[in-house]
Amino acid sequence: MCGRAPDDGRERRGETRYDVTVSSHRQTNDAGAAKSSVPVVSTFQIGAHVLRLSKVMEGRWTVAVDEGALPTSYRTQADAWEAGVREADRVDRLAVR
């Protein structure tokens, strides 16, 4: 599935476009075990940065920005995405200085 992050579909002047790829990866060849260990992984392109969101368990999401994982987990995918966007923005501001 490819597309943009959730919005109302309208282009707005001065806003960043977000591209998303969602995939699932099986970590084992055992079909019974694989069903319970399929992490949900979402990859977002945020400007020059890549956000990777992973569902580690029910109600727990982690995020990595450019392969650097943030030190906490989040209750929802949206919370993790927001934290990743904030971190990407922070990294951009540091590069400007």
Residue pairs with C-beta under 8 A, 6 or more apart in sequence:
1 20
1 21
1 22
2 19
2 20
2 21
3 19
3 20
4 17
4 18
4 19
4 20
5 18
5 20
5 44
5 81
16 46
16 47
18 44
18 45
18 46
19 44
19 45
20 42
20 43
20 44
20 45
21 42
21 43
22 40
22 41
22 42
22 43
23 41
23 43
24 38
24 39
24 40
24 41
25 38
25 39
25 41
26 34
26 37
26 38
27 34
27 37
27 38
27 39
28 34
28 37
39 54
39 55
39 56
40 53
40 54
40 55
40 77
41 52
41 53
41 54
41 55
42 52
42 53
42 77
42 81
43 50
43 51
43 52
43 53
44 50
44 51
44 52
44 53
44 81
44 84
45 51
46 84
46 85
46 88
47 88
47 92
48 92
49 65
49 66
49 88
49 91
49 92
50 65
50 66
50 67
51 63
51 64
51 65
51 81
51 84
51 85
51 88
52 63
52 64
52 67
53 61
53 62
53 63
53 77
53 80
53 81
53 84
54 61
54 62
54 63
54 64
55 61
55 77
56 62
56 73
59 75
59 76
60 73
60 74
60 75
61 73
61 74
61 75
61 76
61 77
61 79
61 80
62 69
62 70
62 73
62 74
62 80
63 69
63 70
63 74
63 80
63 81
63 83
63 84
63 87
64 70
64 84
65 84
65 87
65 88
65 91
66 88
66 91
70 83
70 84
70 87
72 83
73 80
74 80
74 83
